[in-house]
């Protein structure tokens, strides 16, 4: 059997397995697979213009227009001119629309859970890995270059804080030769945040691109009164060049200023030249530096400060 035949055979098998041809009956809801997908995108994506939906889901404009008209008639969405471009239409879910999207999402999870229950537990990791490999191969073959607007900054979900520790340890070991002392430091910082933080004054941001985390930053209270501390800024090497570091630091500074901190401080090392340029663009000023030996290497540590009351950078 040729590769094309194999792929077509798999498509027929899988669409039948998940009930894609009769999706409304599968989920006991009056919405097709396409309609359910559009509701999912509206509930989870920051891109809510009709043109963005059309491009993201590769839908015919006339078909999408009719679908949205049906949603509007059912009271699921509201449409208004975009704040950024009045020629575009911004689409938002109503309270009823969000409830419907949540219900469809829950029923979809239950359907997948029911399917997964038929797979022996020892085979489930192999199944998940095979699916990831299919996505990666086909995505690499058809993917357009990522854009800045494709990056989503969000709060951490389950497993994301563990990712922060793992990626910091791996990247700093690979790039700078840091030993496990650094991983221990990051693990303590993350554990302290997870166990005891004030959500009104402290936050973590995860930068997501194409459904995977590619960056992070943390804002926590400093020991000095009225000061916030920026920690653990990281951007994956293959996601650099999209301004993700700028977005993360900007979100951190804006949040700190908005909740009333007077200043923001951070500690870094001079070998992190790209990060230091980002800090400078946002108005941070170098206030002190000294050599030290940490994480198994000789470094030059630096303290940076940003006046949040008088700076708008």
N, C-alpha and C positions, 0 to 999 in steps of 0.2 A: 504494500500500500504506500502511495506517495505521501509526502509531507502535507500537501493540500488535502488529500483524502483523509489523512489522519486528523487534521484540524477540523474539517467539516464533520467528521464522525464524532469527534469530541463535542463540538458545538451542539449537535443533535442530541447527544447523550445528556449533556449538562442542562440544556434548556428544558428538556423533558423532566430531568431529575428535580429541578427547583420549581417546576410549574410555571415557567416564564410565559407559556402560551395561554395560560388561564390564571393569571396572577391574582385577579380580583377574587376568584373562588379560593385560591390558595391562602389568601390573607383574610378571607371573609370580609371584604371591604369593596365598595363600588369604584375602585380605581385600578387602571391598568398598570403594568410595570413602568411604562414611560411616565404616566401621571404621578405615580408614587416616587419615581426618581426625581422629578421636578420639585415635588414637595420636600424631599430630602435635601436637595441642593438649597432651597430657599431657607430651610431650617438650620443648615450647617455652614453655608458659604457666605463670606462677606461680600461677594460679587452678586448683586441682586438686580442689576439692570437686565432688561429683556435681551439686549444684544449680547450681554455676557453669558446669559443662560443658553442662548442659541449657539454661541461658539463653544461653550464648555461641553454641551451635550450633543453637538452636531445635529441640531434639529432644523427642519424646514421652517422658515419664518412664518408661513401661513398656518402650518400645523400648530406651532407654539402659540401663535396669536389666538387660535380657536381654543386651545387647551387653557390658556390663561383666562379667556373670557368665561369659560365654564367654571373655573375656580372662583372668579369674581362673582358670578351669579350665585354660586353656592356659599358665598360669604367667607371663603378661605383666604383671599388675598385682597390687598388694596394697591391701586396703581396711582402714581403721581409723577410729575416731572422730576428728573434727577437733579439733586442739588449742585452737582458738578457740571452737568451739561443738560440744559432744558430740552434739547432735541431727543434725549433718551428718556426712557420710562423706568422709574424706580419701582420695584415690586417688594412688598413686605407682607408677611403673614399676619393675619388677624389672630385674635386669641383663639377663635375656632379653628383657624388654619394650623396654628401651632399644636393644638390638641390633636388634630387629625394626623399631623406629621408624626407626633410622638406615638400615637396609637399604631400607625403603620410601621414605625420603626420597631416598636415592641413586638408586634406580631411577626415581623420579619426575623427578629432575633429568636423568637420562639420556634419558627419554622426551621431555621438553621440549626438551632439546638436539638430539635427533634431529629433532623437528618444526621447530625453529628453523633447522636446517641446510638446510632446503628453501627458506628465505626469503633472497633476495639481501641481502648485507651492507648495502647502502645503504638498504634498506627496513626494517631492524630497529629503528633509532631511532624511525621513524615508527609502527611497530607498537607499541612499548613506550609511546610517548606517547599513542596512541589508547586503549590499555588503562588507563593512568593516568586519562585523562579520563573514561572510563566509570565507573571506581571512584569518582572524586571527585563526579561528578554524582549518581550513585545513593546514595552515602553521605550527601551533603548533604541529599538528599530524605528519607531515612529515619533519620538519625542521632539518637539520644537524646543529651541533654547528657552530656559526659564526666564521669566521677567520679574522685575521688582514687585509688580502688583500681584504676582502669584503667591507672595509670601504672606502668611497669616501669623499674627502674634496672638497667642492665646494663653490661658491659664494652664498649669500642668494637670494632666490626667493621670490615671493609674499607671504606674511604671515610669513616668517621665522623670521623677526625681532620681530614680535609680539610673536612668539614662544619663542624667547630668553628671553623676559620679563616674560612671563607666567611660563616657566620652572624654571628660577632662583628663582622667588618668591615662587613657590610651593615647590621646593626641599630644599631651605634654611629654609623655615618655618617648613617643616617636620623634617629635620635633626637637626636643631640648634635652632628652636624656634624664628626665626627672625619675626618681625612684618611687617606691611605694609610700614613702612619707607624704608625698603630695596627694596620693589617692586617699590616705588616711585623713589629711586635712580637709579635703573636699567632702568626704563622707561625714565628718563631724559638723561641718557648716550646714550641709543639707539635712542631717538628722536633727540638728537644733531647730532649724526652720520647720521641719515636718512635725516635730513634737510640741513646739511652743512658739507661735507667732501671732501677731495681731493683724488680721486680714485688712483692717482699715489703714494700717501704717506700713505693712510689709507685703511684698509680692514677689512672685517669680513669673517670668515670661518665657514661653517656649515659642521659638520661631519654627513654623511648619511650612514645608514646601513639598508639593505633590504627595501629601498625606504622611510625610515622615518628618520627625524633628531634625532640624539642621542648626539650631542655635539656642542660646539661653542667656539670661541675665537675672540677677537677683537684687532687690532693694530691701535692706533690713535696717533696723535702728542701730545707730552707733552708740558707743558708750558716752560720747560727749552730748550734752543736752541740746536738743534741736537739730541734731545732725543725722542724716541718713548715710548709709554706706552701700556703695555699688559693689557687687561681688560676682565672680564666676562668669564673666562675659566670655562667650565661646561661639564660634561659627565654624561649621564643618568646612574643611578645605574645598570640597567640590561644590560648595554653595557660596563661596566668596566671590565678590565682584558685583553682587546684587544690592549692596547697601544694607545688608541685614544687620551688621554691627551698628550702623548709624540708627536704624530703626529701633533696635533693642535699647541702646543708650538713650535715645530720644524718649522712648516710652518710660524708661526708668526716671529720667530727669523730670518729665512732665508730671508723672505720678507723685514724685517727692515734693515738687513745688505745689501741686494741687492739694495735698493733704497737710501742708503747713510747715514742712521742714525749712529751716533757715539756710542750711548748707548741705552739700553732698560731698563725701570724701571717698577715696579709694586707694588701695595699695596695689602696685604692680611691679614689674621688673623691666629694666630698660631694653631687654632683648625682645620684648613684645612691641615692636615698632609700629605695626599696623594698628594695634589697639590704642597706643599712645596718640597716634594721629587722630583717631576718632574722638578721644577725650578732649583733645585740643580744639577740634571743630565745635564741640559742644560747650566750650568756655572753661574747661578745667585748667587749673594753673598748677604747675609743679611747685611744691612748697618744701620738699626735703628729699634727700636721697642718701643712701649709705650702702657700702658693700656688705655682703653676708654670704654665708655658705648654708644652703638649705636644699633639701630634696636630692642630695648627692652631688650638687654642682655649685660652682662659684657664681654669684649673681650680684647685681646692683639694684637694690630695692628702691622704689620711689613712692612718695606720698603725693597725691593730687587732691585739689580742693576746688569746688564750684560754689560760688555765692549765689544762692537761689533767690535771694530777695532783690538783688540789684542787677542780675544778669538775665538776659533773654535769649542768649545764644542757643 
